[in-house]
């Protein structure tokens, strides 16, 4: 399958940045800022071509395991209560805050996750060591000679964006920040990375960023191309982002994976081509990417939602569309993923579409999403059996909400 992989990374990084911004208050577009500064330093070092492009993509995803880290390490695998998390963060002093966001588990998880992605140049240990200080005081106690330059570059770029407000930075602010970086050579930052920063990053580069945004600049400087990826590679990309979505909340744990597997299986049942089945799998994995911007206080509320809360949660479907619509060559995947709450009688959302507006693939995505939700455990309900789930779905058919033939087909396939 042909895919513009780097374009997809830029597209989906919006959702990652939004999660960090909402959960711990880091600047919006943090991942893109780190990628931009890393790009400037790496280019100065002499990286070019695929190596430069893929290293920039790796920097873009340096915090890919943040939601997983929060859920598994900070909350013991339980539901992440956003207000409680924010309360804990607010009482931290500056040192405790930096320890929190640079915990080694976050880097270990991120390194494991990114190994799923089909990078074809060497990005090994970049994520793993991106929080290590030059003097060995980082979370893994690695000194600069024990880490690679790529990880050192991302570390400096990350700290620069976390400790400065790049988007409001003036010339004096930039000079002070550069001076602080110089002073911390050999302590927080390797001497080589400091040299690269000083040589590669100018105040004009910061102004350029403020005027055009990191994404616009990076897309212009690193025009990416379509490349051929195997079915396994596409499914690994899907798994990478499904894991991020499903780790956002214990309420939706493994939901994206489940939908992806079921819609892919149904595609094979209908005799779709291998590529179309793979694209359906990708759409299933990404269908809830919009939930990354929904506050967990509402997403994990066990009591009945108020009207305004329910309206807020429903915005995730349009958010999925807004995130994916910029992905080149994936208009079909975007439609299949973002219309999974539409109903044949116009009662769905976000657009209130009717049967005549919905393709077979979009109807299939809706049915697979419903079936997966009914047959999985959540903290507030037990999973239904296949028989009971199909019974619920047949009631929805009677009300004119979902496709009768697809429900019958799912009954025959998943009932085995």
C-alpha positions as CSV (number, residue, x, y, z in Angstrom):
1,X,0.0,0.0,0.0
2,X,1.3,3.5,-0.9
3,X,1.3,5.9,2.1
4,X,2.8,9.2,2.9
5,X,4.0,8.1,6.3
6,X,5.6,11.4,7.4
7,X,2.5,13.3,6.4
8,X,0.5,11.0,8.6
9,X,2.8,11.6,11.5
10,X,2.5,15.4,11.2
11,X,-1.3,15.0,10.9
12,X,-1.7,12.8,14.0
13,X,0.8,14.7,16.1
14,X,-1.9,17.4,16.6
15,X,-3.8,15.0,18.8
16,X,-0.7,14.1,20.8
17,X,0.1,17.7,21.4
18,X,-3.5,18.4,22.5
19,X,-3.3,15.6,25.1
20,X,-0.1,17.0,26.7
21,X,-1.5,20.5,26.7
22,X,-4.8,19.4,28.3
23,X,-3.3,17.0,30.9
24,X,-0.2,18.8,32.1
25,X,-0.3,22.2,30.6
26,X,2.7,22.0,28.3
27,X,2.6,24.5,25.4
28,X,0.4,23.5,22.5
29,X,2.3,22.2,19.5
30,X,5.1,21.0,21.8
31,X,5.9,18.0,19.7
32,X,6.2,20.1,16.5
33,X,8.4,22.7,18.3
34,X,10.8,20.0,19.4
35,X,10.8,18.5,15.9
36,X,11.6,22.0,14.4
37,X,14.5,22.7,16.8
38,X,15.8,19.2,16.4
39,X,15.6,19.5,12.6
40,X,17.7,22.7,12.6
41,X,20.3,21.1,14.8
42,X,20.4,17.8,12.8
43,X,20.6,19.7,9.5
44,X,23.6,21.7,10.9
45,X,25.2,18.4,11.9
46,X,25.0,17.2,8.3
47,X,22.0,14.9,8.3
48,X,20.0,14.9,5.1
49,X,17.6,12.9,3.0
50,X,15.7,10.1,4.6
51,X,17.8,10.2,7.8
52,X,17.0,13.9,8.4
53,X,13.3,13.4,7.6
54,X,12.9,10.3,9.8
55,X,14.9,11.8,12.7
56,X,12.6,14.8,12.6
57,X,9.6,12.5,12.6
58,X,11.0,10.6,15.6
59,X,11.5,14.0,17.4
60,X,7.9,14.8,16.6
61,X,6.8,11.7,18.5
62,X,9.2,11.9,21.4
63,X,6.3,12.0,23.9
64,X,4.3,9.2,22.2
65,X,3.9,7.2,25.4
66,X,2.6,10.0,27.6
67,X,-0.9,8.7,28.1
68,X,0.3,5.2,28.6
69,X,2.8,6.4,31.3
70,X,0.1,8.4,33.1
71,X,-2.3,5.5,33.2
72,X,0.1,2.7,34.0
73,X,2.7,4.4,36.2
74,X,0.9,7.3,37.9
75,X,-2.6,5.9,38.3
76,X,-1.7,2.2,38.7
77,X,-3.6,1.2,35.5
78,X,-6.9,2.7,36.8
79,X,-9.0,5.4,35.2
80,X,-7.1,8.7,34.9
81,X,-9.1,11.3,36.7
82,X,-8.1,14.6,35.0
83,X,-9.0,16.9,37.9
84,X,-7.0,14.7,40.3
85,X,-4.0,14.6,37.9
86,X,-4.1,18.4,37.5
87,X,-4.3,18.8,41.3
88,X,-1.2,16.6,41.8
89,X,0.7,18.5,39.2
90,X,-0.2,21.9,40.6
91,X,1.4,21.2,44.0
92,X,4.7,20.1,42.4
93,X,7.6,22.4,42.6
94,X,9.6,23.0,39.5
95,X,12.1,20.2,40.1
96,X,9.3,17.7,40.9
97,X,7.5,18.8,37.8
98,X,10.5,18.1,35.6
99,X,11.0,14.7,37.3
100,X,7.4,13.9,36.6
101,X,7.5,14.6,32.9
102,X,10.9,13.0,32.4
103,X,10.3,9.8,34.3
104,X,12.3,6.8,32.8
105,X,9.1,4.8,32.3
106,X,7.8,7.3,29.9
107,X,11.0,6.9,27.7
108,X,11.1,3.1,27.9
109,X,7.4,2.9,26.8
110,X,8.0,5.4,24.1
111,X,11.0,3.5,22.7
112,X,9.0,0.3,22.7
113,X,6.1,1.9,20.9
114,X,8.1,3.7,18.2
115,X,9.8,0.4,17.3
116,X,6.5,-0.5,15.7
117,X,6.8,2.2,13.1
118,X,8.5,1.6,9.7
119,X,11.4,3.9,10.1
120,X,14.1,2.8,7.6
121,X,17.0,4.7,9.1
122,X,18.6,4.4,12.5
123,X,16.5,6.0,15.3
124,X,17.4,3.4,18.0
125,X,17.5,4.7,21.5
126,X,16.6,8.3,20.5
127,X,13.4,8.2,22.5
128,X,14.9,5.9,25.2
129,X,17.5,8.4,26.2
130,X,15.9,11.8,25.3
131,X,15.6,12.7,29.0
132,X,19.2,11.9,30.0
133,X,21.4,14.7,31.4
134,X,25.0,14.9,30.3
135,X,26.3,14.5,33.8
136,X,24.4,11.3,34.5
137,X,21.7,12.9,36.7
138,X,18.9,11.9,34.3
139,X,16.3,9.2,35.1
140,X,18.5,6.3,33.8
141,X,21.8,7.8,35.1
142,X,23.4,7.8,31.6
143,X,26.2,10.2,30.9
144,X,26.6,11.9,27.5
145,X,29.2,9.5,26.3
146,X,26.7,6.6,26.9
147,X,23.9,8.1,24.7
148,X,23.8,9.0,21.1
149,X,23.8,12.5,19.6
150,X,20.3,12.2,18.2
151,X,18.9,11.6,21.7
152,X,21.0,14.5,23.0
153,X,19.6,16.8,20.3
154,X,16.0,15.9,21.2
155,X,16.7,16.3,24.9
156,X,18.0,19.9,24.4
157,X,15.2,20.8,22.0
158,X,12.6,19.3,24.5
159,X,14.0,21.3,27.4
160,X,14.2,24.4,25.4
161,X,10.5,24.3,24.6
162,X,9.5,23.2,28.0
163,X,11.3,26.1,29.8
164,X,10.7,28.9,27.3
165,X,7.6,30.2,25.6
166,X,8.8,30.1,22.1
167,X,5.7,31.7,20.6
168,X,6.1,34.9,22.6
169,X,9.9,34.9,22.8
170,X,11.6,38.2,22.0
171,X,15.3,38.8,21.3
172,X,16.3,39.3,24.9
173,X,14.5,36.2,25.9
174,X,16.3,34.2,23.2
175,X,19.7,35.5,24.3
176,X,19.0,34.6,28.0
177,X,17.9,31.1,27.0
178,X,20.9,30.6,24.8
179,X,23.2,31.8,27.6
180,X,21.5,29.4,30.0
181,X,22.0,26.5,27.6
182,X,25.7,27.4,27.2
183,X,26.1,27.5,31.0
184,X,24.6,24.0,31.3
185,X,26.9,22.4,28.8
186,X,28.4,19.3,30.4
187,X,25.6,19.4,33.1
188,X,22.2,19.0,31.4
189,X,23.4,19.0,27.8
190,X,26.3,17.5,26.0
191,X,28.9,19.9,24.7
192,X,28.3,18.8,21.1
193,X,24.5,19.4,21.3
194,X,25.1,22.8,22.8
195,X,27.5,23.7,20.0
196,X,24.9,22.6,17.4
197,X,22.1,24.6,19.0
198,X,24.2,27.8,19.1
199,X,25.4,27.3,15.5
200,X,22.1,26.2,14.1
201,X,19.3,28.1,15.9
202,X,19.1,31.8,15.5
203,X,16.5,34.4,16.7
204,X,15.4,34.6,13.0
205,X,14.5,30.9,13.2
206,X,12.3,31.6,16.2
207,X,10.6,34.5,14.4
208,X,10.1,32.3,11.4
209,X,8.4,29.8,13.7
210,X,6.2,32.4,15.3
211,X,5.1,33.6,11.8
212,X,4.4,30.4,10.1
213,X,4.2,27.5,12.6
214,X,6.5,24.5,12.9
215,X,4.3,22.2,10.9
216,X,4.1,24.6,7.9
217,X,7.9,25.1,8.0
218,X,8.7,21.4,8.3
219,X,6.3,20.4,5.5
220,X,8.0,23.0,3.3
221,X,11.5,22.1,4.3
222,X,11.0,18.3,4.2
223,X,8.5,17.6,1.5
224,X,7.6,13.9,2.0
225,X,6.6,11.4,-0.6
226,X,4.4,8.3,-0.9
227,X,6.3,5.1,-0.3
228,X,5.2,1.5,-0.4
229,X,4.5,-0.2,2.9
230,X,3.6,-3.8,3.5
231,X,0.3,-4.9,5.2
232,X,2.2,-5.7,8.3
233,X,3.8,-2.2,8.4
234,X,0.5,-0.5,7.9
235,X,-1.0,-2.5,10.7
236,X,1.9,-1.6,12.9
237,X,1.3,2.1,12.2
238,X,-2.3,1.5,13.1
239,X,-1.4,-0.3,16.3
240,X,0.9,2.5,17.3
241,X,-1.8,5.1,17.2
242,X,-4.5,2.7,18.5
243,X,-2.4,2.1,21.6
244,X,-2.1,5.9,22.2
245,X,-5.9,6.3,21.9
246,X,-6.8,3.3,24.0
247,X,-4.3,4.3,26.8
248,X,-6.1,7.7,27.1
249,X,-8.8,6.0,29.3
250,X,-9.4,2.7,31.0
251,X,-12.9,3.0,29.7
252,X,-11.8,2.5,26.1
253,X,-8.9,0.1,26.7
254,X,-8.3,-2.1,23.6
255,X,-11.5,-0.6,21.9
256,X,-9.6,0.7,18.9
257,X,-7.8,-2.5,18.4
258,X,-11.0,-4.5,18.6
259,X,-12.8,-2.3,16.0
260,X,-9.8,-2.5,13.7
261,X,-9.7,-6.3,13.9
262,X,-13.4,-6.7,13.4
263,X,-13.8,-4.3,10.5
264,X,-10.7,-5.9,8.8
265,X,-12.2,-9.3,9.2
266,X,-15.5,-8.2,7.8
267,X,-13.7,-6.7,4.8
268,X,-12.2,-10.1,4.0
269,X,-15.7,-11.7,4.4
270,X,-17.0,-9.2,1.7
271,X,-14.2,-10.1,-0.6
272,X,-12.5,-6.7,-0.5
273,X,-8.9,-6.5,-1.8
274,X,-6.1,-6.9,0.6
275,X,-5.3,-3.2,0.4
276,X,-8.9,-2.2,1.1
277,X,-9.0,-4.5,4.1
278,X,-5.8,-2.9,5.3
279,X,-7.2,0.6,4.9
280,X,-10.3,-0.5,6.8
281,X,-8.1,-1.8,9.6
282,X,-6.3,1.6,9.7
283,X,-9.6,3.4,9.8
284,X,-10.8,1.2,12.7
285,X,-7.6,1.9,14.6
286,X,-8.0,5.6,14.1
287,X,-11.8,6.1,14.4
288,X,-11.6,7.4,18.0
289,X,-8.4,9.5,17.6
290,X,-10.7,12.5,18.3
291,X,-11.2,11.2,21.9
292,X,-7.6,12.3,22.7
293,X,-8.9,15.9,23.0
294,X,-11.9,15.0,25.3
295,X,-11.3,15.6,29.0
296,X,-11.1,12.4,31.0
297,X,-13.3,13.9,33.7
298,X,-16.2,13.6,31.2
299,X,-14.9,10.7,29.2
300,X,-14.8,8.5,32.3
301,X,-17.8,9.8,34.2
302,X,-19.8,6.8,35.5
303,X,-22.9,8.8,36.2
304,X,-25.4,9.9,33.5
305,X,-23.9,12.7,31.4
306,X,-25.6,16.1,31.4
307,X,-26.9,17.3,28.1
308,X,-23.9,19.6,27.7
309,X,-21.5,16.9,28.6
310,X,-23.0,14.5,26.1
311,X,-22.8,17.1,23.4
312,X,-19.2,17.7,24.3
313,X,-18.3,13.9,24.1
314,X,-20.0,13.8,20.7
315,X,-17.6,16.3,19.3
316,X,-14.9,13.5,19.2
317,X,-16.3,12.2,15.9
318,X,-15.8,15.6,14.2
319,X,-12.4,15.9,15.9
320,X,-11.4,12.6,14.3
321,X,-12.3,14.2,10.9
322,X,-10.5,17.4,11.7
323,X,-7.3,15.5,12.6
324,X,-7.4,13.0,9.7
325,X,-8.5,15.3,6.9
326,X,-5.0,16.7,6.4
327,X,-3.6,13.2,5.7
328,X,-2.8,13.0,2.0
329,X,-4.3,10.0,0.1
330,X,-6.5,8.9,3.0
331,X,-9.8,10.5,2.2
332,X,-11.6,7.2,2.3
333,X,-10.0,6.2,5.6
334,X,-11.0,9.6,7.0
335,X,-14.6,9.2,6.0
336,X,-14.9,5.6,7.3
337,X,-13.2,6.6,10.6
338,X,-15.1,9.9,11.3
339,X,-18.6,8.7,10.4
340,X,-18.8,5.8,12.9
341,X,-21.6,7.4,14.8
342,X,-23.8,8.2,11.9
343,X,-27.2,6.4,11.7
344,X,-29.3,5.4,8.7
345,X,-32.3,7.4,10.0
346,X,-30.4,10.6,10.4
347,X,-30.2,10.4,14.3
348,X,-26.5,10.0,14.4
349,X,-23.7,12.5,14.6
350,X,-21.7,14.7,13.8
351,X,-23.6,15.5,10.6
352,X,-26.9,13.7,11.0
353,X,-26.4,11.8,7.7
354,X,-29.1,9.5,6.2
355,X,-28.8,6.1,4.5
356,X,-28.4,7.6,1.1
357,X,-25.4,9.5,2.3
358,X,-23.6,6.5,3.9
359,X,-21.5,4.0,2.0
360,X,-21.4,0.3,2.9
361,X,-17.9,0.8,4.5
362,X,-19.2,3.6,6.7
363,X,-22.2,1.5,7.8
364,X,-19.8,-1.4,8.5
365,X,-17.6,0.8,10.7
366,X,-20.6,1.9,12.7
367,X,-21.8,-1.7,13.2
368,X,-18.3,-2.9,14.2
369,X,-17.9,0.0,16.7
370,X,-21.3,-0.8,18.3
371,X,-20.6,-4.5,18.5
372,X,-17.1,-3.9,20.0
373,X,-18.5,-1.5,22.6
374,X,-21.3,-4.0,23.6
375,X,-18.9,-7.0,23.9
376,X,-16.1,-5.4,25.9
377,X,-15.9,-4.8,29.7
378,X,-15.8,-1.3,31.0
379,X,-15.6,-0.1,34.6
380,X,-19.3,0.5,34.6
381,X,-20.7,-2.5,32.7
382,X,-19.9,-6.1,31.9
383,X,-19.4,-7.3,28.4
384,X,-22.5,-8.7,26.6
385,X,-22.4,-12.1,25.0
386,X,-22.4,-12.3,21.2
387,X,-26.1,-13.4,21.3
388,X,-27.2,-10.5,23.5
389,X,-25.1,-7.9,21.5
390,X,-26.7,-9.0,18.3
391,X,-30.1,-8.8,19.9
392,X,-29.4,-5.2,20.9
393,X,-28.2,-4.4,17.4
394,X,-31.3,-6.0,15.8
395,X,-33.4,-3.6,17.9
396,X,-31.4,-0.8,16.4
397,X,-32.1,-2.2,13.0
398,X,-35.9,-2.1,13.8
399,X,-35.5,1.5,14.7
400,X,-33.9,2.2,11.3
401,X,-30.5,3.1,12.8
402,X,-28.1,0.5,11.4
403,X,-27.8,-1.8,8.4
404,X,-29.8,-5.1,8.7
405,X,-27.7,-7.1,6.3
406,X,-24.4,-6.2,7.9
407,X,-25.8,-7.1,11.4
408,X,-26.9,-10.5,9.9
409,X,-23.4,-11.0,8.4
410,X,-21.7,-10.1,11.7
411,X,-24.0,-12.6,13.5
412,X,-22.8,-15.4,11.2
413,X,-19.1,-14.5,11.3
414,X,-18.7,-13.5,15.0
415,X,-21.1,-16.1,16.3
416,X,-18.8,-19.0,15.2
